[in-house]
Amino acid sequence: MKYLLLFMLFTSLADLNAAPAKPAAAQAQAPIQDPVVLKMHDKDVKLSQILPMLIGLVGGNLNSLSKEQLTRAIDMAKKMYVMQEILSEEAAKQGYEKNPKYAPLYERAKLNTSIDILMRETGAKFSESELKKAYPKFANSRQLTDYKFSIILVNEEATAKSIVAGLTSGSKFEDIAKAKSVHRSADRQDYPGLIEFSREDNIGREFGSEVVKTLKGMSVGDLTKTALHTADGKFAIIRFGGKRKSAPLSFDELKPMIAMNLTNEKFVKIIENAIKSGKVQFFGLDGKPEPISSIMPNPAKA
């Protein structure tokens, strides 16, 4: 909840994914630097200081972003940092930290910070061989789908509604796509508007979650009956062409998530060992001891 206000005031995460992602990993080969990204009260604020917010915005997978997406994410993180600092200063003026009423909240903040650091440092300690050993199992659990579809993308909702009405009356999809669509697929010479098989996460980055959700429920030949809202504020009409299982995600794509998964597994073992050793005991509302063998939630019964 800490950054909820900041997220609301600026933009949704979908905006970061409006353009197709072109990995910027190749750009990361230069020597690591820590440039000044803004000044507050005549003091330099370096990139490392806004990094926690940047990681929060993009889920830690910086290498999956294009240069343009990374630039936009950094710009958003800078603004969030400024907002947090200014509001924190205002809270300090009000004297909340010294108020006994809020002491438990401040203690909780310190606790969360220490756990965040532990998680980050633990994840960084896994070797390349450990991550690669866990890759096959993790890749199998992350099976995605490729979708083939045709799209007409327009800027105005009224135009989209008119197009839907025309298609319903028998107008040819390719003709309208070529004449009115603002998407690059309209320039195809063979089938204007056609997008060949593309992985669902890439589709989501370009068009947004509403388009992906709609594709999942369509059959070959289906046409959207209403225009779909895209991540960048446009309107899309889609004709479904087909689907297939995606090729497995690469090790580099999954590496940050594998590290996070292994970290979580390690933490669960630490916690459960503490429970088994008797350091932790659970009691019901009646005061009677409750046996527990695992910290993980019990699976729901069918």
C-alpha angles and dihedrals in degrees: 000000000000095000099031094107091047093051092049094049096052121027146306122267089244089073089066089059099048094109126055110268117246108186113249094198092114089061091057095072094089119099112284111261134181106211126187107257100179144350128236123184087352091301123123118245112201131207091254090061094058093040096099090057092044091052090048091054098049101029094248094287097115094155092065092064127092118235090258093050092047091051091051092047091051090049090052092046090053091053091047090050091052092048092049093049095047093047090045090054089050091050090051090054089055090055097231095146091061094047110103088213090071099037093106091055093053091048089051090053091056090048093051091049093053091049091048090053092047090052094049094047094045092052091050092055097063110107124234090249092053091051093047091049090056094043101087094054093044093046091053090054091052099059111160134187132239117219130201116201146142121241140196109197121191137170100227128061092214089057090049092052090050091051092050089052091050093049090049088054092053107271114154113257095216093051093053092043091053093047103040114013117107092198118107090240088072088076094064112121096208106040112004111214096020118137112193120223108314129176115257095238090054090049089051092051092052103037107015138244097294091063093048092047090051093049091054091062099044133098129210110291095016117140123204109251093208133030116267123227112238128209093256096050099263129122126244134198113195137196113197118234107174147291141234139173113281122239110262114279111257124253091248091053093051100035097099092047092047090053090049092048093050089048091053091048090051092049092050090054092050092050095044092048088055091051093048091049091060096248089121128047130183127211133192124231088265090062094248120133115260119213114227129179102177138033090213118097116266111254114256114258117242 
